Amino acid sequence: MEGIQKVYEFLEKAGTFYLATVEGDQPRVRPYGAMLFFEGKIYIMAFGKTNATRQIANNCKAEICAFKGQTLRIECKLVEDNRQEVGHALVEKMPVLKDALGENGENGVMYYLKDAKADFFKMMELVETVTF
């Protein structure tokens, strides 16, 4: 649990992270910021029915990258989990999203990171690897 918590705290401090998905043979990258640590998992949120959600449905493999003094790069699979309690927990954590997401996050899609390998880099040197 310690490793996943370290990854989550890094993402929290960074504030913005970048999610890379694939569309056919073309990588697609976009900034994200909505995330949650819930039931021992890191969750990210995408607004429903976007290019990102369609790309994830076709290929759940993704990478996340963030920078805050160090670089964090995470290889993972994104698993959809739209239980009401997950969406509600995100809205409670980030009330600014309530108008757009709805009371229980019903206008977003929640994904948790699975089979993740998180690499921390300082400059170009690998400092630590965490798996969860």
DOTI-833719 format. One line per field, with one value per atom (N, C-alpha, C): residue number from 0; residue in one letter; atom name; x, y, z. Coordinates in nm, 4 decimals. Example, Ala and Ser with C-alpha at 12.3 -4.5 7.8 and 13.67 -1.06 7.14 Angstrom:
BEGIN
k = c(0 | 0 | 0 | 1 | 1 | 1)
r = c(a | a | a | s | s | s)
a = c(N | CA | C | N | CA | C)
u = c(1.3190 | 1.2300 | 1.3200 | 1.2850 | 1.3670 | 1.2900)
v = c(-0.5690 | -0.4500 | -0.3300 | -0.2250 | -0.1060 | 0.0030)
w = c(0.7800 | 0.7800 | 0.7800 | 0.7080 | 0.7140 | 0.7870)
***
This chain:
BEGIN
k = c(0 | 0 | 0 | 1 | 1 | 1 | 2 | 2 | 2 | 3 | 3 | 3 | 4 | 4 | 4 | 5 | 5 | 5 | 6 | 6 | 6 | 7 | 7 | 7 | 8 | 8 | 8 | 9 | 9 | 9 | 10 | 10 | 10 | 11 | 11 | 11 | 12 | 12 | 12 | 13 | 13 | 13 | 14 | 14 | 14 | 15 | 15 | 15 | 16 | 16 | 16 | 17 | 17 | 17 | 18 | 18 | 18 | 19 | 19 | 19 | 20 | 20 | 20 | 21 | 21 | 21 | 22 | 22 | 22 | 23 | 23 | 23 | 24 | 24 | 24 | 25 | 25 | 25 | 26 | 26 | 26 | 27 | 27 | 27 | 28 | 28 | 28 | 29 | 29 | 29 | 30 | 30 | 30 | 31 | 31 | 31 | 32 | 32 | 32 | 33 | 33 | 33 | 34 | 34 | 34 | 35 | 35 | 35 | 36 | 36 | 36 | 37 | 37 | 37 | 38 | 38 | 38 | 39 | 39 | 39 | 40 | 40 | 40 | 41 | 41 | 41 | 42 | 42 | 42 | 43 | 43 | 43 | 44 | 44 | 44 | 45 | 45 | 45 | 46 | 46 | 46 | 47 | 47 | 47 | 48 | 48 | 48 | 49 | 49 | 49 | 50 | 50 | 50 | 51 | 51 | 51 | 52 | 52 | 52 | 53 | 53 | 53 | 54 | 54 | 54 | 55 | 55 | 55 | 56 | 56 | 56 | 57 | 57 | 57 | 58 | 58 | 58 | 59 | 59 | 59 | 60 | 60 | 60 | 61 | 61 | 61 | 62 | 62 | 62 | 63 | 63 | 63 | 64 | 64 | 64 | 65 | 65 | 65 | 66 | 66 | 66 | 67 | 67 | 67 | 68 | 68 | 68 | 69 | 69 | 69 | 70 | 70 | 70 | 71 | 71 | 71 | 72 | 72 | 72 | 73 | 73 | 73 | 74 | 74 | 74 | 75 | 75 | 75 | 76 | 76 | 76 | 77 | 77 | 77 | 78 | 78 | 78 | 79 | 79 | 79 | 80 | 80 | 80 | 81 | 81 | 81 | 82 | 82 | 82 | 83 | 83 | 83 | 84 | 84 | 84 | 85 | 85 | 85 | 86 | 86 | 86 | 87 | 87 | 87 | 88 | 88 | 88 | 89 | 89 | 89 | 90 | 90 | 90 | 91 | 91 | 91 | 92 | 92 | 92 | 93 | 93 | 93 | 94 | 94 | 94 | 95 | 95 | 95 | 96 | 96 | 96 | 97 | 97 | 97 | 98 | 98 | 98 | 99 | 99 | 99 | 100 | 100 | 100 | 101 | 101 | 101 | 102 | 102 | 102 | 103 | 103 | 103 | 104 | 104 | 104 | 105 | 105 | 105 | 106 | 106 | 106 | 107 | 107 | 107 | 108 | 108 | 108 | 109 | 109 | 109 | 110 | 110 | 110 | 111 | 111 | 111 | 112 | 112 | 112 | 113 | 113 | 113 | 114 | 114 | 114 | 115 | 115 | 115 | 116 | 116 | 116 | 117 | 117 | 117 | 118 | 118 | 118 | 119 | 119 | 119 | 120 | 120 | 120 | 121 | 121 | 121 | 122 | 122 | 122 | 123 | 123 | 123 | 124 | 124 | 124 | 125 | 125 | 125 | 126 | 126 | 126 | 127 | 127 | 127 | 128 | 128 | 128 | 129 | 129 | 129 | 130 | 130 | 130 | 131 | 131 | 131)
r = c(m | m | m | e | e | e | g | g | g | i | i | i | q | q | q | k | k | k | v | v | v | y | y | y | e | e | e | f | f | f | l | l | l | e | e | e | k | k | k | a | a | a | g | g | g | t | t | t | f | f | f | y | y | y | l | l | l | a | a | a | t | t | t | v | v | v | e | e | e | g | g | g | d | d | d | q | q | q | p | p | p | r | r | r | v | v | v | r | r | r | p | p | p | y | y | y | g | g | g | a | a | a | m | m | m | l | l | l | f | f | f | f | f | f | e | e | e | g | g | g | k | k | k | i | i | i | y | y | y | i | i | i | m | m | m | a | a | a | f | f | f | g | g | g | k | k | k | t | t | t | n | n | n | a | a | a | t | t | t | r | r | r | q | q | q | i | i | i | a | a | a | n | n | n | n | n | n | c | c | c | k | k | k | a | a | a | e | e | e | i | i | i | c | c | c | a | a | a | f | f | f | k | k | k | g | g | g | q | q | q | t | t | t | l | l | l | r | r | r | i | i | i | e | e | e | c | c | c | k | k | k | l | l | l | v | v | v | e | e | e | d | d | d | n | n | n | r | r | r | q | q | q | e | e | e | v | v | v | g | g | g | h | h | h | a | a | a | l | l | l | v | v | v | e | e | e | k | k | k | m | m | m | p | p | p | v | v | v | l | l | l | k | k | k | d | d | d | a | a | a | l | l | l | g | g | g | e | e | e | n | n | n | g | g | g | e | e | e | n | n | n | g | g | g | v | v | v | m | m | m | y | y | y | y | y | y | l | l | l | k | k | k | d | d | d | a | a | a | k | k | k | a | a | a | d | d | d | f | f | f | f | f | f | k | k | k | m | m | m | m | m | m | e | e | e | l | l | l | v | v | v | e | e | e | t | t | t | v | v | v | t | t | t | f | f | f)
a = c(N | CA | C | N | CA | C | N | CA | C | N | CA | C | N | CA | C | N | CA | C | N | CA | C | N | CA | C | N | CA | C | N | CA | C | N | CA | C | N | CA | C | N | CA | C | N | CA | C | N | CA | C | N | CA | C | N | CA | C | N | CA | C | N | CA | C | N | CA | C | N | CA | C | N | CA | C | N | CA | C | N | CA | C | N | CA | C | N | CA | C | N | CA | C | N | CA | C | N | CA | C | N | CA | C | N | CA | C | N | CA | C | N | CA | C | N | CA | C | N | CA | C | N | CA | C | N | CA | C | N | CA | C | N | CA | C | N | CA | C | N | CA | C | N | CA | C | N | CA | C | N | CA | C | N | CA | C | N | CA | C | N | CA | C | N | CA | C | N | CA | C | N | CA | C | N | CA | C | N | CA | C | N | CA | C | N | CA | C | N | CA | C | N | CA | C | N | CA | C | N | CA | C | N | CA | C | N | CA | C | N | CA | C | N | CA | C | N | CA | C | N | CA | C | N | CA | C | N | CA | C | N | CA | C | N | CA | C | N | CA | C | N | CA | C | N | CA | C | N | CA | C | N | CA | C | N | CA | C | N | CA | C | N | CA | C | N | CA | C | N | CA | C | N | CA | C | N | CA | C | N | CA | C | N | CA | C | N | CA | C | N | CA | C | N | CA | C | N | CA | C | N | CA | C | N | CA | C | N | CA | C | N | CA | C | N | CA | C | N | CA | C | N | CA | C | N | CA | C | N | CA | C | N | CA | C | N | CA | C | N | CA | C | N | CA | C | N | CA | C | N | CA | C | N | CA | C | N | CA | C | N | CA | C | N | CA | C | N | CA | C | N | CA | C | N | CA | C | N | CA | C | N | CA | C | N | CA | C | N | CA | C | N | CA | C | N | CA | C | N | CA | C | N | CA | C | N | CA | C | N | CA | C | N | CA | C | N | CA | C | N | CA | C | N | CA | C | N | CA | C | N | CA | C | N | CA | C | N | CA | C | N | CA | C | N | CA | C | N | CA | C | N | CA | C | N | CA | C | N | CA | C)
u = c(0.0826 | 0.0000 | 0.0864 | 0.2061 | 0.2932 | 0.3308 | 0.3598 | 0.4000 | 0.2896 | 0.1693 | 0.0570 | 0.0245 | 0.0376 | 0.0136 | 0.1166 | 0.2404 | 0.3452 | 0.3128 | 0.2669 | 0.2296 | 0.1142 | 0.0125 | -0.1039 | -0.0630 | 0.0183 | 0.0605 | 0.1413 | 0.2238 | 0.2983 | 0.2020 | 0.1031 | 0.0052 | -0.0728 | -0.1081 | -0.1798 | -0.0961 | 0.0303 | 0.1183 | 0.1404 | 0.1512 | 0.1716 | 0.0484 | -0.0700 | -0.1931 | -0.2445 | -0.1612 | -0.1975 | -0.1113 | -0.1737 | -0.1005 | -0.1492 | -0.0735 | -0.1056 | -0.1345 | -0.2488 | -0.2938 | -0.2734 | -0.2026 | -0.1816 | -0.2637 | -0.3423 | -0.4192 | -0.3791 | -0.4419 | -0.4105 | -0.5394 | -0.5311 | -0.6417 | -0.5860 | -0.6198 | -0.5585 | -0.4097 | -0.3269 | -0.1827 | -0.1282 | -0.2193 | -0.1792 | -0.1941 | -0.0847 | -0.0965 | -0.1745 | -0.2512 | -0.3270 | -0.2974 | -0.2610 | -0.2254 | -0.3093 | -0.3576 | -0.4340 | -0.4122 | -0.4283 | -0.4104 | -0.5341 | -0.5088 | -0.6143 | -0.5777 | -0.6753 | -0.6492 | -0.7424 | -0.8536 | -0.9513 | -0.9086 | -0.8774 | -0.8356 | -0.8735 | -0.8665 | -0.9171 | -0.8431 | -0.8181 | -0.7687 | -0.8869 | -0.9347 | -1.0589 | -1.0441 | -1.0738 | -1.0662 | -0.9314 | -0.8247 | -0.6900 | -0.6477 | -0.7238 | -0.6931 | -0.6858 | -0.6060 | -0.6022 | -0.7040 | -0.7932 | -0.8940 | -0.8682 | -0.8983 | -0.9025 | -1.0418 | -1.0800 | -1.2125 | -1.2003 | -1.2796 | -1.2932 | -1.4404 | -1.4660 | -1.6056 | -1.6595 | -1.7856 | -1.8462 | -1.8528 | -1.8475 | -1.8635 | -1.7674 | -1.6397 | -1.5364 | -1.4473 | -1.3568 | -1.2603 | -1.1802 | -1.1426 | -1.0634 | -1.1388 | -1.2659 | -1.3402 | -1.3592 | -1.3765 | -1.3875 | -1.2544 | -1.1444 | -1.0126 | -0.9829 | -1.0176 | -0.9949 | -1.0813 | -1.2035 | -1.2911 | -1.2307 | -1.1622 | -1.0996 | -0.9658 | -0.8943 | -0.7626 | -0.7392 | -0.7482 | -0.7401 | -0.5979 | -0.4975 | -0.3599 | -0.3392 | -0.2739 | -0.2519 | -0.1217 | -0.0772 | 0.0335 | -0.0074 | 0.0423 | 0.0205 | 0.1576 | 0.1712 | 0.2981 | 0.2701 | 0.3533 | 0.3416 | 0.4812 | 0.4920 | 0.6200 | 0.6005 | 0.6830 | 0.6883 | 0.8259 | 0.9267 | 1.0639 | 1.1272 | 1.0483 | 1.0849 | 0.9797 | 1.0065 | 0.9084 | 0.8532 | 0.7232 | 0.6566 | 0.5912 | 0.6201 | 0.5562 | 0.4946 | 0.3675 | 0.2935 | 0.2407 | 0.2805 | 0.2193 | 0.1085 | -0.0112 | -0.1209 | -0.2310 | -0.3257 | -0.4536 | -0.5567 | -0.6513 | -0.7589 | -0.8851 | -0.9396 | -1.0578 | -1.1738 | -1.2812 | -1.3985 | -1.4679 | -1.5051 | -1.5775 | -1.6716 | -1.7922 | -1.8871 | -1.9875 | -1.9415 | -2.0292 | -2.0586 | -2.1791 | -2.2232 | -2.1324 | -2.0863 | -2.0040 | -1.8678 | -1.8170 | -1.6892 | -1.7081 | -1.8095 | -1.8387 | -1.8705 | -1.9459 | -1.9810 | -1.8560 | -1.7661 | -1.6422 | -1.5590 | -1.5553 | -1.4808 | -1.5456 | -1.6775 | -1.7483 | -1.7286 | -1.7267 | -1.7004 | -1.5590 | -1.4635 | -1.3242 | -1.3049 | -1.3727 | -1.3566 | -1.4940 | -1.5517 | -1.6871 | -1.7025 | -1.5936 | -1.5997 | -1.6514 | -1.6399 | -1.6858 | -1.8335 | -1.8994 | -2.0364 | -2.1336 | -2.1256 | -2.2179 | -2.2006 | -2.0785 | -2.0524 | -2.0768 | -2.0418 | -2.0498 | -2.1829 | -2.2538 | -2.3743 | -2.3410 | -2.4431 | -2.4302 | -2.3395 | -2.3497 | -2.2726 | -2.1780 | -2.1393 | -2.0436 | -2.0996 | -2.2328 | -2.2953 | -2.2611 | -2.2095 | -2.1732 | -2.0257 | -1.9574 | -1.8169 | -1.7989 | -1.6811 | -1.6453 | -1.5249 | -1.5377 | -1.4303 | -1.3525 | -1.2194 | -1.1304 | -1.0311 | -1.0000 | -0.8892 | -0.7716 | -0.6525 | -0.5285 | -0.5031 | -0.4820 | -0.4585 | -0.3294 | -0.2633 | -0.1380 | -0.0414 | -0.0277 | 0.0491 | 0.1957 | 0.2797 | 0.4230 | 0.4546 | 0.4926 | 0.5198 | 0.6694 | 0.7277 | 0.8707 | 0.8893 | 0.9714 | 1.0096 | 1.1476 | 1.1614 | 1.2884 | 1.3320 | 1.4608 | 1.5206 | 1.6167 | 1.5912 | 1.6601 | 1.6341 | 1.7340 | 1.7154 | 1.7378 | 1.7594 | 1.7951 | 1.6738 | 1.6513 | 1.5461 | 1.5836 | 1.4955 | 1.5217 | 1.4521 | 1.3288 | 1.2491 | 1.1393 | 1.1015 | 0.9878 | 0.8925 | 0.7650 | 0.6588 | 0.5585 | 0.5163 | 0.4117 | 0.2918 | 0.1749 | 0.0497 | -0.0581)
v = c(-0.1199 | 0.0000 | 0.1254 | 0.1150 | 0.2314 | 0.2862 | 0.1991 | 0.2427 | 0.3150 | 0.2597 | 0.3231 | 0.4582 | 0.4672 | 0.5936 | 0.6986 | 0.6569 | 0.7483 | 0.8013 | 0.7145 | 0.7552 | 0.8543 | 0.8232 | 0.9119 | 1.0490 | 1.0515 | 1.1784 | 1.2611 | 1.1959 | 1.2674 | 1.3315 | 1.2552 | 1.3089 | 1.4255 | 1.4129 | 1.5208 | 1.6483 | 1.6356 | 1.7525 | 1.8135 | 1.7297 | 1.7800 | 1.8582 | 1.8150 | 1.8846 | 1.8468 | 1.8584 | 1.8209 | 1.7031 | 1.6074 | 1.4947 | 1.4778 | 1.4054 | 1.3886 | 1.2424 | 1.2186 | 1.0841 | 1.0590 | 0.9510 | 0.9107 | 0.7853 | 0.7932 | 0.6792 | 0.6580 | 0.5612 | 0.5319 | 0.5334 | 0.5968 | 0.5949 | 0.5369 | 0.4104 | 0.3420 | 0.3266 | 0.3892 | 0.3847 | 0.5208 | 0.6125 | 0.7476 | 0.7682 | 0.8001 | 0.8346 | 0.9656 | 0.9751 | 1.0957 | 1.1301 | 1.2549 | 1.2978 | 1.4181 | 1.4190 | 1.5335 | 1.5527 | 1.6778 | 1.7041 | 1.6631 | 1.6135 | 1.5753 | 1.6278 | 1.6294 | 1.6706 | 1.6043 | 1.5482 | 1.4868 | 1.3446 | 1.3224 | 1.1891 | 1.1672 | 1.0438 | 1.0045 | 0.8797 | 0.8713 | 0.7471 | 0.6880 | 0.5716 | 0.5140 | 0.3631 | 0.3059 | 0.1604 | 0.1036 | 0.1788 | 0.1320 | 0.1402 | 0.2135 | 0.2260 | 0.3730 | 0.4010 | 0.5345 | 0.5373 | 0.6359 | 0.6561 | 0.7869 | 0.7887 | 0.9133 | 0.9243 | 1.0456 | 1.0686 | 1.1328 | 1.0829 | 1.1448 | 1.1815 | 1.2924 | 1.3252 | 1.2225 | 1.1865 | 1.0804 | 1.1134 | 1.0115 | 1.0193 | 1.1184 | 1.1015 | 1.1831 | 1.0920 | 1.1522 | 1.0713 | 0.9828 | 1.0373 | 0.9590 | 0.8341 | 0.8478 | 0.7311 | 0.6276 | 0.6727 | 0.5781 | 0.5066 | 0.5809 | 0.5197 | 0.4174 | 0.4495 | 0.3562 | 0.2317 | 0.2483 | 0.1322 | 0.0387 | 0.0950 | 0.0142 | -0.0448 | 0.0236 | -0.0236 | 0.0352 | -0.0471 | 0.0019 | 0.0339 | 0.0056 | 0.0391 | 0.1896 | 0.2470 | 0.3911 | 0.4216 | 0.5454 | 0.5964 | 0.7307 | 0.7545 | 0.8809 | 0.9379 | 1.0687 | 1.1341 | 1.2618 | 1.2876 | 1.4099 | 1.4564 | 1.5871 | 1.6438 | 1.7353 | 1.7153 | 1.8036 | 1.7847 | 1.8498 | 1.8325 | 1.7040 | 1.6021 | 1.4742 | 1.4428 | 1.3433 | 1.2958 | 1.1623 | 1.1459 | 1.0193 | 0.9731 | 0.8500 | 0.7909 | 0.6581 | 0.6410 | 0.5211 | 0.4491 | 0.3241 | 0.2356 | 0.1615 | 0.1535 | 0.0866 | 0.0461 | -0.0251 | -0.0495 | 0.0323 | 0.0886 | 0.1650 | 0.0807 | 0.0590 | -0.0242 | 0.0635 | 0.0602 | 0.1421 | 0.0919 | 0.1852 | 0.1534 | 0.2695 | 0.2600 | 0.3691 | 0.3481 | 0.2820 | 0.2706 | 0.4108 | 0.4301 | 0.5593 | 0.6093 | 0.5206 | 0.5639 | 0.6182 | 0.5698 | 0.6205 | 0.7626 | 0.7817 | 0.9151 | 1.0144 | 0.9702 | 1.0576 | 1.0983 | 1.0044 | 1.0344 | 1.1383 | 1.1306 | 1.2305 | 1.3675 | 1.3738 | 1.5019 | 1.5603 | 1.4749 | 1.5226 | 1.5793 | 1.5136 | 1.5591 | 1.6870 | 1.6953 | 1.8087 | 1.8708 | 1.9441 | 1.9978 | 2.0915 | 2.1481 | 2.2358 | 2.1602 | 2.0273 | 1.9456 | 1.9083 | 1.9382 | 1.8921 | 1.9372 | 2.0638 | 2.1119 | 2.0359 | 2.0077 | 1.9383 | 1.7878 | 1.7286 | 1.5831 | 1.5321 | 1.6149 | 1.5691 | 1.5272 | 1.5065 | 1.4760 | 1.3572 | 1.2539 | 1.1316 | 1.1009 | 1.2037 | 1.1844 | 1.1134 | 1.1131 | 1.0354 | 1.0844 | 1.2050 | 1.2556 | 1.2323 | 1.1596 | 1.1268 | 0.9765 | 0.9359 | 0.7940 | 0.7788 | 0.6918 | 0.6680 | 0.5435 | 0.5556 | 0.4449 | 0.4281 | 0.3045 | 0.2838 | 0.2242 | 0.2517 | 0.2046 | 0.0611 | -0.0271 | -0.1690 | -0.2116 | -0.3107 | -0.3629 | -0.2485 | -0.1601 | -0.0375 | -0.0542 | 0.0100 | 0.0209 | 0.1697 | 0.2231 | 0.3661 | 0.3877 | 0.4628 | 0.4938 | 0.6399 | 0.6619 | 0.7968 | 0.8259 | 0.9399 | 0.9808 | 1.1155 | 1.1281 | 1.2574 | 1.2865 | 1.3950 | 1.4231 | 1.3027 | 1.2375 | 1.1240 | 0.9909 | 0.9946 | 0.8743 | 0.8152 | 0.6862 | 0.6158 | 0.6061 | 0.6567 | 0.6591 | 0.5454 | 0.5159 | 0.4140 | 0.3647 | 0.2378 | 0.1784 | 0.1210 | 0.1513 | 0.1008 | 0.0271 | -0.0900 | -0.1617 | -0.1803 | -0.1772 | -0.2002 | -0.2464)
w = c(0.0000 | 0.0000 | 0.0000 | 0.0564 | 0.0667 | -0.0711 | -0.1667 | -0.3001 | -0.3737 | -0.3713 | -0.4408 | -0.3769 | -0.2457 | -0.1756 | -0.2192 | -0.2368 | -0.2820 | -0.4221 | -0.5092 | -0.6446 | -0.6393 | -0.5606 | -0.5491 | -0.4953 | -0.3920 | -0.3331 | -0.4330 | -0.5136 | -0.6165 | -0.7165 | -0.7630 | -0.8578 | -0.7973 | -0.6709 | -0.6012 | -0.5991 | -0.5637 | -0.5570 | -0.6945 | -0.7966 | -0.9321 | -0.9803 | -0.9384 | -0.9760 | -1.1134 | -1.2129 | -1.3496 | -1.3914 | -1.4542 | -1.5116 | -1.6546 | -1.7335 | -1.8744 | -1.9026 | -1.9648 | -1.9968 | -2.1448 | -2.1772 | -2.3157 | -2.3441 | -2.4502 | -2.4995 | -2.6453 | -2.7106 | -2.8499 | -2.9307 | -3.0471 | -3.1428 | -3.2723 | -3.2990 | -3.4127 | -3.3862 | -3.4685 | -3.4455 | -3.3995 | -3.3606 | -3.3214 | -3.1704 | -3.1016 | -2.9595 | -2.9427 | -2.8342 | -2.8013 | -2.6556 | -2.6298 | -2.4943 | -2.4578 | -2.3327 | -2.2852 | -2.1363 | -2.0863 | -1.9434 | -1.8638 | -1.7445 | -1.6502 | -1.5121 | -1.4248 | -1.2876 | -1.1876 | -1.2344 | -1.1438 | -1.1119 | -0.9843 | -0.9409 | -0.7959 | -0.7554 | -0.6245 | -0.5784 | -0.4488 | -0.3893 | -0.3142 | -0.3566 | -0.3026 | -0.2972 | -0.1814 | -0.1618 | -0.2042 | -0.1762 | -0.2043 | -0.3494 | -0.4327 | -0.5748 | -0.6133 | -0.7156 | -0.7749 | -0.8889 | -0.8827 | -0.9855 | -1.0581 | -1.1875 | -1.2620 | -1.3233 | -1.3581 | -1.4147 | -1.5514 | -1.6458 | -1.7775 | -1.7942 | -1.8594 | -1.8886 | -1.9859 | -1.9706 | -2.0511 | -2.1985 | -2.2813 | -2.4263 | -2.4913 | -2.4631 | -2.5264 | -2.6103 | -2.6853 | -2.7602 | -2.6660 | -2.5494 | -2.4539 | -2.4089 | -2.3731 | -2.3245 | -2.4358 | -2.5582 | -2.6707 | -2.6940 | -2.6847 | -2.7038 | -2.5949 | -2.4700 | -2.3591 | -2.3756 | -2.4237 | -2.4464 | -2.5511 | -2.6506 | -2.7554 | -2.7150 | -2.6248 | -2.5797 | -2.4415 | -2.3399 | -2.2020 | -2.1561 | -2.2393 | -2.2022 | -2.2145 | -2.1131 | -2.1113 | -2.0402 | -2.0542 | -1.9750 | -1.9177 | -1.7986 | -1.7293 | -1.6981 | -1.7163 | -1.6885 | -1.6095 | -1.5087 | -1.4291 | -1.3913 | -1.3635 | -1.3238 | -1.2041 | -1.1035 | -0.9865 | -0.9236 | -0.9819 | -0.9343 | -0.9832 | -0.9986 | -1.0591 | -1.1638 | -1.2444 | -1.3415 | -1.2933 | -1.3061 | -1.2772 | -1.4062 | -1.4459 | -1.5632 | -1.5213 | -1.5510 | -1.5098 | -1.6328 | -1.6501 | -1.7493 | -1.6766 | -1.7370 | -1.6669 | -1.7636 | -1.7089 | -1.7748 | -1.6983 | -1.7693 | -1.7062 | -1.7060 | -1.5866 | -1.5702 | -1.5265 | -1.6024 | -1.5730 | -1.4465 | -1.3600 | -1.2364 | -1.2067 | -1.2540 | -1.2395 | -1.1271 | -1.0207 | -0.9044 | -0.8501 | -0.8035 | -0.7523 | -0.6409 | -0.5538 | -0.4412 | -0.4848 | -0.5978 | -0.6487 | -0.7018 | -0.7857 | -0.8381 | -0.7278 | -0.6298 | -0.5173 | -0.4387 | -0.4173 | -0.3447 | -0.4197 | -0.5531 | -0.6303 | -0.6178 | -0.6275 | -0.6158 | -0.4752 | -0.3732 | -0.2365 | -0.2254 | -0.2885 | -0.2842 | -0.3648 | -0.4796 | -0.5709 | -0.6016 | -0.5052 | -0.5230 | -0.6433 | -0.6910 | -0.8078 | -0.9311 | -0.9310 | -1.0438 | -1.0358 | -0.9249 | -0.9013 | -1.0107 | -1.0526 | -1.1564 | -1.2866 | -1.3245 | -1.4507 | -1.4405 | -1.3252 | -1.3109 | -1.2586 | -1.1832 | -1.1156 | -0.9737 | -0.8945 | -0.7516 | -0.7233 | -0.8055 | -0.7837 | -0.8994 | -0.9715 | -1.0797 | -1.2010 | -1.2148 | -1.3217 | -1.4631 | -1.4787 | -1.6111 | -1.6440 | -1.5583 | -1.5822 | -1.5884 | -1.6274 | -1.6293 | -1.5376 | -1.4390 | -1.3433 | -1.3850 | -1.3814 | -1.4134 | -1.2995 | -1.2645 | -1.1718 | -1.2477 | -1.1939 | -1.2539 | -1.2094 | -1.3052 | -1.2780 | -1.3463 | -1.2887 | -1.3440 | -1.3748 | -1.2777 | -1.2987 | -1.2616 | -1.3412 | -1.3145 | -1.3171 | -1.2033 | -1.1904 | -1.1728 | -1.2629 | -1.2585 | -1.2191 | -1.1177 | -1.0750 | -1.1320 | -1.1977 | -1.2576 | -1.1998 | -1.1774 | -1.1446 | -1.2572 | -1.3291 | -1.4549 | -1.5464 | -1.5933 | -1.6839 | -1.6126 | -1.4831 | -1.4076 | -1.3362 | -1.3571 | -1.2859 | -1.1393 | -1.0527 | -0.9097 | -0.8377 | -0.8801 | -0.8099 | -0.9018 | -0.8867 | -0.9563 | -0.8536 | -0.8719 | -0.7840 | -0.8711 | -0.8285 | -0.9011 | -0.8099 | -0.8702 | -0.7957 | -0.8903)
***
